Amino acid sequence: MNTGASSAPALAAATVAEVGDAARACDVVVFPPSCYLIPVRSTLGDSAVALGSQDVSSEVNGAHTGDISAEMLLELGVTWSIIGHSERRRDRGESDQIVAEKLEMALASGLRAVLCVGETLDERKAGQAHQVTARQLRAACASIREEQMSDVVIAYEPVWAIGTGVSATPQDAAEAHRMIRRELGILYSPELAQAVRIVYGGSLNAANAAAILADPGIDGGLIGGASLKAGDFAQVIRTAAARGQPQGRL
């Protein structure tokens, strides 16, 4: 819940300007609050920066007050949606089952999806990091066919490294990404596990992007606070583009 009616399109315009040609070297997607999707879409114009939604309903339509459907999003020019963000799981009690239903709906409707998985600090301290992440991944992908996974980006969010004062190291991120690839290999195939993009979402910013994105198993970032400053966001994107690694977030 950041930006406003004037600052959201202004930030989008500044992002397009700052990113420049780097947006053609890797995928860049901005995810403004849903009430600002229309002005941000207008601002993005025909630039290479795509538009995404922070959430999507698991229902087609009907009596679901406050929700926004995949069909509605597509009509607004949205091409991506975040599914299962840690804050949705925490603040709105989204279960693995709800996340799975949202992912299935998004893909069936023609949206591409950023599927978020990751453990909390308590889960990590209990030695359950890999078990939790693998469980979330298995649940979300239970009804997703292998050919659909080309429209899915996995975002590893170590919840314990977001606003806790505990920092994730590049080694932490790389280890988690390797585990997710192993799990994808079991769920689908080794070939798919190598092809699916896995991005890092734990307080990635201009200062640590080079170190984290240097690992070949980390395919980009899901950017939070750093995306609220166009220059910082653009620096992360340029770092990713220089390594041929995709995915950004506003």
Protein Blocks (a to p, Z undefined) as FASTA:
>chain_A
ZZjfklmmmmmmmmmmmnmmmlmmpccdddddfklmmmmmmmnmmafbdcddfbdcfbfb
djdehiacfklmmmnopabdcehiaklmmmnopafklmmmmmmmmmmnopacdddedddf
klmmnopmmmmmmmmmmmmmmmpcfklmmmpccddddfklgonopacdfklmmmmmmmmm
mmmmmmmmmklmmmpccddfehpafklmmmmmmpmklgbdcdfklmmpmklmmmmmmmmm
mnopghidZZ
